[in-house]
Amino acid sequence: MPPTAPIDTYVRVETAEAMDIFLRPAGVFARARAYAMDLLFRLLWLWLSSMLVMFMFVGGGTPEWMMGLIFLNLFATMWLYPVLFEVFWHGQTPGKRIFRLQVISDNGAQVGWSASLLRNLLRLADGLPFLYALGMSVMLLHPQGKRIGDVLASTLVVHTDDARVQASWQALQTVPPQAPPVALTREEQQALVSFAERQHKLPPARRQELAELLVVAIYGHLPARTDALALALGMARYSVGERSAAERAP
């Protein structure tokens, strides 16, 4: 459990739901391990995919096309790899997931396209003059361990507590998954999931109030004789892919 009062290694963040959460920023060594793991994955992929491209051109084809494909693959792997994973994998690349790190916005929300693109583009500046010397120096001096890309993109790399999150979902097993009445946007689904993961930290009255706000935002009104809290949590379970027994039946 996080401390009830902030200590040096924790940062207090007020989320859009007016909740105070405590996050533990990742230090330079934890981030370096995750980066090294991601670099290894990328190099392995580049080696395998380059071998495949060269194999495709064994029977014919021009060297210019082969080199073009290899350089295009190199660009996509080195530049799009972190952005796509951070946006579509809840702020985690494979290396960050292995070492339980996550990129989030300064307000605790999931990192978006613009922030992820900016922080990864600025790796060029962090890498100066060699071997990330400038970026690591800034991380060691910054109280939240941010590099230049994080400062300008308003992002933060934090440690995650997967065990606590899994315990929150286990506690919801008695709540049946509930399909929303309309297709939800990714942000709406994320709001439901975030509420489900954090609702146990809230006082009962505040928990009920937020659940009703979520239900009204999705349904347009509060359905009569409906437990708003159970409905919101049910839609959160549905948003993460859980289905009722009847829906799973062939």
Disulfide bonds with the S-S distance in Angstrom:
none
